[in-house]
């Protein structure tokens, strides 16, 4: 990259594609802390057909709860499809049609689709006198820009996008975090602190992801051979299996655990080197990890992220340094990396994913998957000249 400002623009563009923390049948072995949950809950999920929702629904039904979902009726679930025959389907629009929610009551509302502050405000106001708890799915994106580490639930978050925020990806990241933060405030103000649960997932991965942003390792590692690992070996990484967040939500509801929780994994601090060393054991083949640790080289070759790694900069220093202690104390558990990556692989090659989608990913000439060999050749030459 010849010009630093061009590099910045490309980074912003690529960051947008990743999203801001913004990324199968439940397995009892990995479930959260057990709970007798003698009271079967009547749960309303706002949304529920995309990535997180189907896992929440399947797990809630497994636990004996009843589920209603409120959607526009347009998105067809691709996983746990059998579970949707067992839920109540309410059709409407959070922008201007909440009639299906009127004069109804539930024990807990799980807001998966709160992408606008006034959506959260309107549904919370409508349901505050007839529902027990309001669980809002937020994001660690509320901490953007991630200027420090050890980010706790009590750390201040921005409620207004700075007027001087750069246009493009940075401004959109600000806007997203501000929207989530203000939605948290709205839920707590309307339902009260004692009846509000806020869950802030980091980058989620797992079966059913519609973004394709965490596919790399599940597609690359089975091929074996020389595998590029970006970043300095001690760069921290954070991520979480979507099923762990789904189960955590249901347990928080069962225990009426009001409060705010950072949904970040893994359980203990991990570096990209640690992640790669664990990940390479997922598939039974020979893998040779090659660490490409020069940040300028990575920028020049347009490698700004391969999740869970992101190039650290002034906006993202703390994005993989979020404190998860409070959530762990309330029962958040974590599947092992190998289980998650294997399940993503099996899902990707199942009937749940269209051949057209697989081809689109396979034929993407700009992806690290398809550029890896050329980049590693450049890296070898770069090291020989250094």
LUMGUDO-330265 format. One record per residue (C-alpha): residue in one letter; z, x, y. Coordinates in Angstrom, 1 decimal, padded with zeros to 4 digits, always signed. Example, Ala and Ser with C-alpha at 12.3 -4.5 7.8 and 13.67 -1.06 7.14 Angstrom:
BEGIN
MARLUM   code        Z        X        Y
MARLUM      a   +007.8   +012.3   -004.5
MARLUM      s   +007.1   +013.7   -001.1
END
This chain:
BEGIN
MARLUM   code        Z        X        Y
MARLUM      x   +000.0   +000.0   +000.0
MARLUM      x   -001.1   +001.6   +003.2
MARLUM      x   +000.8   -000.4   +005.7
MARLUM      x   +004.5   -001.3   +005.4
MARLUM      x   +003.9   -004.6   +007.1
MARLUM      x   +001.3   -005.5   +004.6
MARLUM      x   +003.7   -004.6   +001.8
MARLUM      x   +006.3   -006.9   +003.4
MARLUM      x   +003.8   -009.8   +003.6
MARLUM      x   +002.9   -009.4   -000.1
MARLUM      x   +006.6   -009.2   -001.0
MARLUM      x   +007.3   -012.5   +000.9
MARLUM      x   +004.3   -014.1   -000.9
MARLUM      x   +005.5   -013.0   -004.3
MARLUM      x   +009.1   -013.9   -003.6
MARLUM      x   +007.9   -017.5   -002.9
MARLUM      x   +006.2   -017.6   -006.3
MARLUM      x   +009.5   -016.6   -008.0
MARLUM      x   +011.5   -019.2   -006.1
MARLUM      x   +015.0   -018.9   -004.8
MARLUM      x   +017.9   -018.9   -007.3
MARLUM      x   +015.5   -020.5   -007.4
MARLUM      x   +014.3   -020.1   -013.2
MARLUM      x   +015.6   -027.1   -027.9
MARLUM      x   +018.5   -028.7   -029.6
MARLUM      x   +021.9   -027.6   -028.3
MARLUM      x   +023.7   -025.1   -030.5
MARLUM      x   +027.4   -025.7   -031.0
MARLUM      x   +028.0   -022.0   -031.5
MARLUM      x   +027.2   -021.4   -027.8
MARLUM      x   +028.7   -024.6   -026.4
MARLUM      x   +031.2   -024.5   -023.5
MARLUM      x   +034.9   -025.0   -024.0
MARLUM      x   +035.5   -027.9   -026.4
MARLUM      x   +036.9   -031.2   -025.0
MARLUM      x   +038.1   -034.2   -026.9
MARLUM      x   +036.1   -036.3   -024.3
MARLUM      x   +037.7   -039.5   -025.8
MARLUM      x   +036.2   -041.4   -023.0
MARLUM      x   +032.4   -041.9   -023.5
MARLUM      x   +030.8   -041.5   -020.1
MARLUM      x   +028.1   -043.6   -018.5
MARLUM      x   +025.9   -041.0   -016.8
MARLUM      x   +023.2   -041.5   -014.2
MARLUM      x   +020.8   -038.6   -013.8
MARLUM      x   +018.6   -038.6   -010.7
MARLUM      x   +015.5   -037.0   -012.0
MARLUM      x   +015.9   -035.8   -015.6
MARLUM      x   +012.3   -035.3   -016.9
MARLUM      x   +011.6   -031.8   -015.8
MARLUM      x   +013.3   -028.5   -016.8
MARLUM      x   +017.1   -029.0   -016.7
MARLUM      x   +017.2   -032.7   -017.2
MARLUM      x   +016.0   -033.0   -020.8
MARLUM      x   +018.6   -030.5   -021.9
MARLUM      x   +021.3   -032.4   -020.1
MARLUM      x   +020.2   -035.6   -021.7
MARLUM      x   +020.0   -034.3   -025.2
MARLUM      x   +023.4   -032.7   -024.9
MARLUM      x   +025.1   -035.7   -023.3
MARLUM      x   +023.7   -038.0   -026.1
MARLUM      x   +024.9   -035.4   -028.7
MARLUM      x   +028.4   -035.8   -027.1
MARLUM      x   +028.3   -039.5   -027.4
MARLUM      x   +027.6   -040.4   -023.8
MARLUM      x   +025.2   -043.0   -022.5
MARLUM      x   +022.5   -042.0   -020.0
MARLUM      x   +020.4   -043.7   -017.4
MARLUM      x   +017.7   -041.8   -015.5
MARLUM      x   +016.2   -042.6   -012.1
MARLUM      x   +012.7   -041.3   -011.6
MARLUM      x   +009.3   -042.2   -010.1
MARLUM      x   +008.0   -042.7   -013.7
MARLUM      x   +005.3   -040.1   -013.2
MARLUM      x   +006.6   -036.9   -015.0
MARLUM      x   +006.4   -037.1   -018.8
MARLUM      x   +009.0   -034.9   -020.6
MARLUM      x   +007.7   -032.1   -022.8
MARLUM      x   +010.9   -031.3   -024.6
MARLUM      x   +013.5   -033.4   -026.3
MARLUM      x   +011.0   -036.3   -026.1
MARLUM      x   +012.9   -038.2   -028.8
MARLUM      x   +016.0   -038.4   -026.6
MARLUM      x   +014.1   -040.4   -023.9
MARLUM      x   +013.9   -043.3   -026.3
MARLUM      x   +017.7   -043.5   -026.1
MARLUM      x   +018.1   -043.6   -022.3
MARLUM      x   +017.8   -046.3   -019.7
MARLUM      x   +014.8   -045.7   -017.5
MARLUM      x   +015.1   -046.8   -013.9
MARLUM      x   +012.1   -046.5   -011.7
MARLUM      x   +012.1   -046.0   -007.9
MARLUM      x   +011.7   -043.4   -005.2
MARLUM      x   +014.4   -041.4   -003.5
MARLUM      x   +012.5   -041.5   -000.3
MARLUM      x   +012.2   -045.3   +000.2
MARLUM      x   +013.1   -047.3   -003.0
MARLUM      x   +016.6   -047.2   -004.4
MARLUM      x   +016.7   -050.9   -005.5
MARLUM      x   +017.1   -050.0   -009.2
MARLUM      x   +020.4   -048.3   -008.3
MARLUM      x   +021.9   -051.2   -006.3
MARLUM      x   +024.8   -053.2   -007.8
MARLUM      x   +025.2   -050.7   -010.6
MARLUM      x   +028.1   -048.4   -011.6
MARLUM      x   +028.3   -045.2   -013.5
MARLUM      x   +031.1   -042.7   -014.3
MARLUM      x   +029.1   -039.8   -013.0
MARLUM      x   +025.9   -039.2   -011.0
MARLUM      x   +024.1   -036.0   -011.7
MARLUM      x   +021.7   -035.2   -008.8
MARLUM      x   +018.9   -033.0   -010.2
MARLUM      x   +016.2   -034.0   -007.8
MARLUM      x   +018.0   -033.5   -004.4
MARLUM      x   +015.2   -031.7   -002.7
MARLUM      x   +015.9   -033.2   +000.7
MARLUM      x   +019.2   -033.7   +002.5
MARLUM      x   +018.7   -037.3   +003.3
MARLUM      x   +017.9   -038.1   -000.3
MARLUM      x   +021.4   -036.9   -001.2
MARLUM      x   +022.9   -038.7   +001.7
MARLUM      x   +021.3   -042.0   +000.8
MARLUM      x   +022.0   -042.0   -002.9
MARLUM      x   +025.6   -040.8   -002.3
MARLUM      x   +026.3   -043.5   +000.2
MARLUM      x   +024.8   -046.2   -002.0
MARLUM      x   +026.8   -045.1   -005.1
MARLUM      x   +030.1   -043.9   -003.6
MARLUM      x   +032.0   -047.1   -004.2
MARLUM      x   +030.7   -047.8   -007.7
MARLUM      x   +030.6   -044.3   -009.3
MARLUM      x   +033.3   -041.9   -010.1
MARLUM      x   +031.8   -038.4   -009.6
MARLUM      x   +028.8   -036.9   -007.9
MARLUM      x   +027.5   -033.7   -009.4
MARLUM      x   +024.9   -032.0   -007.2
MARLUM      x   +022.7   -029.3   -008.7
MARLUM      x   +022.4   -026.7   -005.9
MARLUM      x   +021.3   -023.1   -006.2
MARLUM      x   +022.5   -019.6   -005.5
MARLUM      x   +019.8   -019.8   -002.9
MARLUM      x   +022.4   -021.1   -000.5
MARLUM      x   +023.5   -017.4   -000.1
MARLUM      x   +020.1   -016.4   +001.3
MARLUM      x   +019.7   -013.9   +002.8
MARLUM      x   +021.7   -012.1   +000.1
MARLUM      x   +023.1   -009.4   +002.4
MARLUM      x   +026.2   -008.5   +000.3
MARLUM      x   +027.5   -008.5   -003.3
MARLUM      x   +030.3   -010.3   -005.1
MARLUM      x   +029.2   -013.6   -003.6
MARLUM      x   +031.9   -016.2   -004.2
MARLUM      x   +031.9   -020.0   -003.9
MARLUM      x   +034.1   -019.6   -000.8
MARLUM      x   +031.6   -017.4   +001.1
MARLUM      x   +030.0   -019.0   +004.1
MARLUM      x   +026.5   -020.2   +003.8
MARLUM      x   +023.9   -021.0   +006.5
MARLUM      x   +023.5   -024.6   +007.6
MARLUM      x   +020.6   -023.9   +009.9
MARLUM      x   +017.6   -021.7   +009.6
MARLUM      x   +017.6   -018.9   +012.2
MARLUM      x   +015.2   -019.5   +015.0
MARLUM      x   +013.8   -016.0   +014.7
MARLUM      x   +013.2   -016.3   +010.9
MARLUM      x   +009.9   -014.8   +010.0
MARLUM      x   +007.2   -017.3   +009.0
MARLUM      x   +006.0   -017.5   +005.5
MARLUM      x   +008.2   -016.7   +002.5
MARLUM      x   +011.3   -015.7   +004.3
MARLUM      x   +011.4   -018.8   +006.4
MARLUM      x   +010.8   -021.0   +003.4
MARLUM      x   +013.6   -019.2   +001.5
MARLUM      x   +015.9   -019.8   +004.5
MARLUM      x   +014.8   -023.5   +004.6
MARLUM      x   +015.4   -024.0   +000.9
MARLUM      x   +018.9   -022.4   +001.0
MARLUM      x   +019.8   -024.4   +004.1
MARLUM      x   +018.6   -027.6   +002.5
MARLUM      x   +020.7   -027.0   -000.6
MARLUM      x   +023.8   -026.1   +001.5
MARLUM      x   +023.5   -029.2   +003.7
MARLUM      x   +023.1   -031.3   +000.6
MARLUM      x   +026.3   -029.9   -000.8
MARLUM      x   +028.0   -030.8   +002.4
MARLUM      x   +026.6   -034.3   +002.3
MARLUM      x   +027.8   -034.9   -001.2
MARLUM      x   +031.3   -033.7   -000.5
MARLUM      x   +031.6   -035.6   +002.7
MARLUM      x   +030.5   -038.9   +001.2
MARLUM      x   +032.2   -038.7   -002.2
MARLUM      x   +035.1   -036.5   -001.1
MARLUM      x   +036.1   -033.1   -002.3
MARLUM      x   +038.1   -034.6   -005.2
MARLUM      x   +035.1   -036.5   -006.6
MARLUM      x   +032.3   -033.9   -006.0
MARLUM      x   +031.0   -031.2   -008.3
MARLUM      x   +028.6   -028.6   -007.1
MARLUM      x   +026.8   -026.4   -009.6
MARLUM      x   +024.7   -023.4   -008.2
MARLUM      x   +022.5   -022.0   -010.9
MARLUM      x   +020.8   -018.6   -010.5
MARLUM      x   +017.4   -018.1   -012.0
MARLUM      x   +017.3   -020.3   -015.1
MARLUM      x   +015.2   -019.5   -018.1
MARLUM      x   +014.6   -021.2   -021.4
MARLUM      x   +012.4   -023.7   -023.2
MARLUM      x   +010.7   -026.3   -020.9
MARLUM      x   +010.4   -024.1   -017.8
MARLUM      x   +007.5   -025.5   -015.7
MARLUM      x   +007.3   -022.4   -013.4
MARLUM      x   +006.2   -019.8   -016.0
MARLUM      x   +008.2   -017.3   -014.0
MARLUM      x   +010.3   -016.0   -016.8
MARLUM      x   +007.7   -015.8   -019.6
MARLUM      x   +007.0   -012.1   -019.3
MARLUM      x   +009.4   -010.6   -021.8
MARLUM      x   +008.9   -013.4   -024.4
MARLUM      x   +005.2   -012.7   -024.4
MARLUM      x   +005.1   -009.0   -023.9
MARLUM      x   +007.8   -007.7   -026.3
MARLUM      x   +006.3   -009.2   -029.5
MARLUM      x   +003.3   -006.9   -029.0
MARLUM      x   +005.4   -003.8   -029.1
MARLUM      x   +004.3   -000.4   -027.9
MARLUM      x   +004.9   +001.0   -024.4
MARLUM      x   +006.6   -001.6   -022.3
MARLUM      x   +007.1   -001.2   -018.6
MARLUM      x   +010.5   -001.8   -017.2
MARLUM      x   +010.5   -002.0   -013.4
MARLUM      x   +013.2   -000.7   -011.0
MARLUM      x   +016.0   +001.8   -011.1
MARLUM      x   +017.9   +001.6   -014.4
MARLUM      x   +021.1   +000.6   -012.7
MARLUM      x   +019.6   -002.2   -010.7
MARLUM      x   +021.7   -005.3   -011.5
MARLUM      x   +020.1   -008.5   -012.9
MARLUM      x   +021.4   -012.1   -013.2
MARLUM      x   +019.9   -015.0   -015.1
MARLUM      x   +021.1   -018.0   -017.2
MARLUM      x   +019.7   -020.1   -020.0
MARLUM      x   +019.0   -023.6   -018.8
MARLUM      x   +020.9   -025.0   -021.8
MARLUM      x   +024.0   -023.2   -020.7
MARLUM      x   +023.8   -024.9   -017.3
MARLUM      x   +023.1   -028.2   -018.9
MARLUM      x   +026.1   -028.1   -021.2
MARLUM      x   +028.3   -026.8   -018.4
MARLUM      x   +027.4   -029.8   -016.2
MARLUM      x   +028.3   -032.3   -019.0
MARLUM      x   +031.7   -030.5   -019.6
MARLUM      x   +032.5   -030.5   -015.9
MARLUM      x   +031.9   -034.2   -015.8
MARLUM      x   +033.9   -034.8   -019.0
MARLUM      x   +036.9   -032.9   -017.5
MARLUM      x   +036.4   -034.3   -013.9
MARLUM      x   +036.4   -030.7   -012.7
MARLUM      x   +035.7   -031.2   -009.0
MARLUM      x   +034.7   -028.1   -007.1
MARLUM      x   +031.9   -025.7   -006.5
MARLUM      x   +030.7   -023.3   -009.3
MARLUM      x   +028.2   -020.4   -009.2
MARLUM      x   +026.2   -020.8   -012.4
MARLUM      x   +025.2   -017.2   -012.9
MARLUM      x   +025.0   -015.2   -016.0
MARLUM      x   +025.3   -013.1   -018.0
MARLUM      x   +029.0   -013.1   -018.8
MARLUM      x   +029.5   -009.5   -017.7
MARLUM      x   +027.6   -007.3   -015.2
MARLUM      x   +024.2   -006.2   -016.5
MARLUM      x   +021.5   -003.8   -015.3
MARLUM      x   +017.8   -004.0   -015.9
MARLUM      x   +018.2   -001.2   -018.4
MARLUM      x   +020.8   -003.1   -020.2
MARLUM      x   +018.7   -006.2   -020.2
MARLUM      x   +015.7   -004.4   -021.5
MARLUM      x   +017.6   -002.6   -024.3
MARLUM      x   +018.9   -005.9   -025.6
MARLUM      x   +015.7   -007.8   -025.1
MARLUM      x   +013.6   -005.2   -027.1
MARLUM      x   +015.6   -006.1   -030.2
MARLUM      x   +014.5   -009.7   -030.1
MARLUM      x   +011.3   -009.2   -032.1
MARLUM      x   +011.0   -007.0   -035.1
MARLUM      x   +008.6   -004.3   -033.9
MARLUM      x   +008.6   -000.9   -032.3
MARLUM      x   +009.1   -001.0   -028.5
MARLUM      x   +009.1   +002.1   -026.2
MARLUM      x   +010.7   +001.3   -022.9
MARLUM      x   +009.2   +003.1   -019.9
MARLUM      x   +011.2   +002.8   -016.7
MARLUM      x   +009.1   +002.8   -013.6
MARLUM      x   +011.8   +003.5   -011.1
MARLUM      x   +010.0   +004.6   -007.9
MARLUM      x   +010.2   +001.6   -005.5
MARLUM      x   +007.3   +002.8   -003.4
MARLUM      x   +005.1   +003.1   -006.5
MARLUM      x   +006.1   -000.4   -007.5
MARLUM      x   +005.2   -001.8   -004.1
MARLUM      x   +001.9   +000.0   -004.1
MARLUM      x   +001.1   -001.6   -007.4
MARLUM      x   +002.2   -005.0   -006.3
MARLUM      x   +005.2   -005.2   -008.6
MARLUM      x   +007.9   -006.9   -006.6
MARLUM      x   +009.6   -008.7   -009.5
MARLUM      x   +009.5   -009.2   -013.2
MARLUM      x   +012.4   -011.6   -013.6
MARLUM      x   +015.3   -011.1   -014.0
MARLUM      x   +014.6   -008.0   -012.0
MARLUM      x   +013.7   -008.3   -008.3
MARLUM      x   +013.0   -005.4   -005.9
MARLUM      x   +016.1   -005.0   -003.8
MARLUM      x   +015.6   -005.3   -000.1
MARLUM      x   +017.5   -006.5   +003.0
MARLUM      x   +017.1   -010.1   +001.9
MARLUM      x   +017.8   -009.7   -001.8
MARLUM      x   +020.5   -007.1   -002.2
MARLUM      x   +023.1   -009.6   -003.5
MARLUM      x   +020.8   -012.0   -005.3
MARLUM      x   +021.9   -010.4   -008.6
MARLUM      x   +025.5   -009.9   -007.5
MARLUM      x   +026.9   -013.4   -007.5
MARLUM      x   +030.5   -013.8   -008.7
MARLUM      x   +030.7   -016.2   -011.7
MARLUM      x   +034.4   -015.9   -012.5
MARLUM      x   +035.3   -019.4   -011.4
MARLUM      x   +032.6   -021.0   -013.6
MARLUM      x   +033.7   -018.9   -016.6
MARLUM      x   +037.3   -020.0   -016.2
MARLUM      x   +036.0   -023.6   -016.3
MARLUM      x   +034.2   -023.0   -019.5
MARLUM      x   +030.7   -021.7   -018.7
MARLUM      x   +029.4   -019.9   -021.8
MARLUM      x   +026.3   -017.9   -022.3
MARLUM      x   +023.7   -017.7   -025.0
MARLUM      x   +022.7   -014.2   -026.0
MARLUM      x   +019.4   -012.8   -024.6
MARLUM      x   +017.7   -012.5   -027.9
MARLUM      x   +018.3   -016.2   -028.7
MARLUM      x   +016.9   -017.3   -025.3
MARLUM      x   +013.8   -015.0   -025.4
MARLUM      x   +013.0   -016.1   -029.0
MARLUM      x   +013.4   -019.7   -028.2
MARLUM      x   +011.1   -019.3   -025.1
MARLUM      x   +008.5   -017.6   -027.3
MARLUM      x   +008.7   -020.4   -030.0
MARLUM      x   +008.5   -023.1   -027.4
MARLUM      x   +005.5   -021.5   -025.6
MARLUM      x   +003.5   -021.5   -028.8
MARLUM      x   +004.5   -025.0   -029.8
MARLUM      x   +002.8   -028.3   -029.1
MARLUM      x   +005.0   -028.8   -026.1
MARLUM      x   +002.8   -026.4   -024.1
MARLUM      x   -000.9   -027.1   -023.7
MARLUM      x   -003.6   -024.6   -024.7
MARLUM      x   -005.0   -024.9   -021.2
MARLUM      x   -001.7   -023.7   -019.8
MARLUM      x   -001.4   -020.8   -022.2
MARLUM      x   -004.9   -019.7   -021.4
MARLUM      x   -004.2   -019.9   -017.7
MARLUM      x   -001.3   -017.4   -018.1
MARLUM      x   -003.2   -015.2   -020.6
MARLUM      x   -006.2   -014.9   -018.3
MARLUM      x   -004.3   -014.2   -015.1
MARLUM      x   -005.7   -010.9   -014.1
MARLUM      x   -003.0   -010.4   -011.5
MARLUM      x   +000.0   -010.7   -013.8
MARLUM      x   +002.0   -007.7   -014.9
MARLUM      x   +001.2   -008.6   -018.5
MARLUM      x   -002.5   -007.9   -017.9
MARLUM      x   -002.0   -005.0   -015.5
MARLUM      x   +000.7   -003.1   -017.4
MARLUM      x   -001.6   -000.6   -019.2
MARLUM      x   -003.3   +000.4   -016.0
MARLUM      x   +000.0   +000.7   -014.1
MARLUM      x   +001.5   +002.8   -016.9
MARLUM      x   -001.5   +005.2   -016.8
MARLUM      x   -001.0   +005.5   -013.0
MARLUM      x   +002.7   +006.1   -013.5
MARLUM      x   +002.0   +008.9   -016.0
MARLUM      x   -000.3   +010.6   -013.5
MARLUM      x   +002.2   +010.0   -010.7
MARLUM      x   +005.0   +011.6   -012.7
MARLUM      x   +002.9   +014.6   -013.5
MARLUM      x   +002.1   +015.2   -009.8
MARLUM      x   +005.8   +014.8   -008.8
END
